[in-house]
Every structure is written in structure tokens, then in C-alpha cells.
Amino acid sequence: MLPVVEKLSGLERRVDLAVSVADIEKEVQTQLKRVARTAKVAGFRPGKAPIAVIERSHGPSVRYDVINSEIGKSLDKVIEESKLRLAGSPSLEPKTEGVDEGVMAFSATFEVYPEVELPDLGTLKVTRSQVEVGDVEVQKTIDILRKQRTIFKAADRAAQSGDRVTLDFAGTIDGVAFEGGSAEKFSFVLGEGRMLPEFEAATTGMKAGESKVFPLAFPAEYGSEAVAGKTAEFNITVTEVAEPELPEVDADFAKLLGQTEGNVDALLADIRANIEREAQARAKGRTKGSVMDALAAACTFDVPKALVDDEVVRRTAAARDELKNRGLPNADTIPIPEDTFKAEAERRVRLGLLVAELVKSLDLQPKPEQVRARIEEFAQSYEQPAQVVTYYLSDRERRAEIESLVLEDNVVDHVLSAAQVTDEQAEFDTLMGTN
């Protein structure tokens, strides 16, 4: 008779399993004989060691593997016949009370996937974002490109916001120099926030050749513990004040941006096309975010703790990688509370299960022609689109990335076709992060 699967809290289940000791020992002996054929044991020729010697050297590990295998088979049978889907690995605990002679008994505790009930898509309220790209938006982008290629020229005047200042500085705390507190020919642009506000304020208004001594109180949360919350005295000498000069939008500027022929009109056309492509992609991403938020809010089913824990581990690892990229020296050991990513992890797991059910129920899998069209669209931002298309179509991993994007598009499009949709005109600067 099939063991009874007991329902615990939420998605947790438990089942008692029993295997025959005689069957286990029979299989152990079979395995030991197989090992004995090739085992190398000191004092014996290969394959000639007595089975009793093999039992002493290999018995514990073989027996452990056989028990796990037999318990696993029993559990698999229960899972299959009960039509359950395990989420994560089961936890096994041996049983001693109420166990019949000649058997080994275990309790297996595990989680199962939830039954996902699709929400009524017609009740969902989502926002579809749209954006317009006109001459003003193109000009803003050109201005940003010009500013990124600013040329600084020496100026015989007092330093002001936007100027590049080069100086020598030396800092002390209680008369003692500290690490990172001194430099020569150090340059920064006033107003960009690279230096502490007090440092910039002291430098503003100075001319080349001038010196100044001033106090600077480091914030309590400053990155260096050695100076955080302390007041230093800085002695600075300005060696150069350079004012910014933006390049003209001419043939040289066009060449600088990759337009080999120096054709300004072609450059402007490329800039407009790139802006439109990027703006539309961001508006599309914002719409997808609204759809996913609506789906997440509409489903409340339990999610397996094992899947949530796995997601927390991934997000914690990603956070540490990000800290490493920012140059934080103790990124691998800095404490990250366990619940930092828990809520978001639960949301992502729940949403992933819901989207998977939507795809399965509504046949929203990406079609080959959709994938190719998305790759061709993506390739337009490269100099040789045809090579990019060939690369993605021939590489399984890269193609899978595009298939995942198309699948999400299919889900979003289907929800938009059924939900209550409000169209919004997104602000270009907000969408592009330029304000």
C-alpha cells in the first residue's frame, strides 16, 4: 500500500518511508563484490582482496549509498503516484519508534509546487507607456555628447562651477598626515560632486598660484573609518584653472563619434534613430513593469521556501559582485542581513510561477520567426547587423537569451490585450534618466 503523504503547513509535506534491511544488505553485498573485482588493497593483488577486507574498507560508503538510493526510489515512487512536483531537495530523518523489525524507516519532509490559479486578466489595471522623440530631445542628447567631450583650456581668472581645477593639497588631523589626505597635480571639475562640498567651496574663487588653509569636517558615514567623523585641516595650492569649451557640431565632431566621412547630417540621423530605439525600448520596459506589477498583485498563492532561498542566494551574490565592481575591499565579507532580499525574492518566485502557467495555458512560447525578428531588431544598433544575426542564431546560449525576452513580450502583449489599459505619455528626461 502506498504511504500516506501528510500535509503540513503551506506547501510542506511529509511521508514515512520504509525499506527492508535484508534488501539493503543484499544490494550492499552485490556492490561490494563488484568493487572487489578491481579494488587495490595493500598486501593483495588487484581484485584478489577477500570480501571481508573490502567490507571493512568500502562497506560504510557503499552501505550509505545503497540506503540513499533505496530511500530515493521509494520516495520517487510516492511522488510519481501521488502526482506531486517537488520543489527543492527533501529532508530525511531516521525513525526509531514504532518501526517493525527488519526494516529501516525514515520521514521525508519536502515542499511541493503550488497549484497556480490564473487571475482574471480582465480585472487587471495596467499602464502602457509611450514616448515621443522630437528635435528638442535630439538636441538634448547632442548637448550631452558635446559635454562628454569637453575640452578644458587654461583661464586666468577665479575658479567657478564647471571649471577644472588642478591643485596640490595636504591634509592633517591633529597635526598628523593621514592616508589619502595628500596629492599633487590633482584635478577635478567644480560642481560635479567628486569632492566633499566643503572642499569645493574652499576651492571656488581661487586663482592659479593662490593658496589657502581651511578646516574640513568629514561626515560620520564617510567611507574611510580612519577619518570618519573627524575634522582635518587642509592646505591647498591651485596650480591651474581651466574653463570648459564644448566642441562644435561639425565634421570633426562627427568623426569623433564614429561617422568616418564626417557627415554631420548622417550623424544627426544616426543619433535620432538611436534615441528613438532606446526611448521606445525603455517605454516598453516601463510597460512590462506595470504588467508584471499587476500580475504580482493579483496572485497570492504560497511559494516554496526552497525556491525563495535559492533566489535570495542569487541576489545576495549579485549584490556582492556589484560591491566588488564599485571597489569595496570587503565585498565578500560585509554583512548582508538574511531578510534584505526576501520580500523581493518571494515576489520574483511567485511571478515566475504565474508567468510559467500563463505561457503553458495560453501557448505563449516564442516562435522561431519572432526570435529572428527580435534578433534582427537588436542587431540594427551594430555596424555589421548581418554578422550579429548569424552569431545569435548559431549560439544556443545567446539565442536562449532572446527567446526569454520574446516570451516576456508575448506575456505582456497578451495581458495588454485583455486588461484595463491606461495609456500615458512618459516624460523623455525621466524615462532616459537625463533630468
Secondary structure, DSSP 8 states (H G I E B T S, - for coil): ----EEE-STTEEEEEEEEEHHHHHHHHHHHHHHHHTT---TTS-TT-S-HHHHHHHHHHHHHHHHHHHHHHHHHHHHHHHHT--EEEEEEEEEE-TT--TTEEEEEEEEEE--------GGG-EEEEEE----HHHHHHHHHHHHHHT-EEEE-SS---TT-EEEEEEEEEETTEEEEEEEEEEEEEETTSSSS-HHHHHHHTT--TT-EEEEEEE--TT-S-TTTTT-EEEEEEEEEEEEEEE---SSHHHHHHTT-TT--HHHHHHHHHHHHHHHHHHHHHHHHHHHHHHHHHHH------HHHHHHHHHHHHHHHHHHHHHTT-TTTTTS---TTTTHHHHHHHHHHHHHHHHHHHHHT----HHHHHHHHHHHHTTSS-HHHHHHHHHH-HHHHHHHHHHHHHHHHHHHHHHHSEEEEEE--HHHHHT--
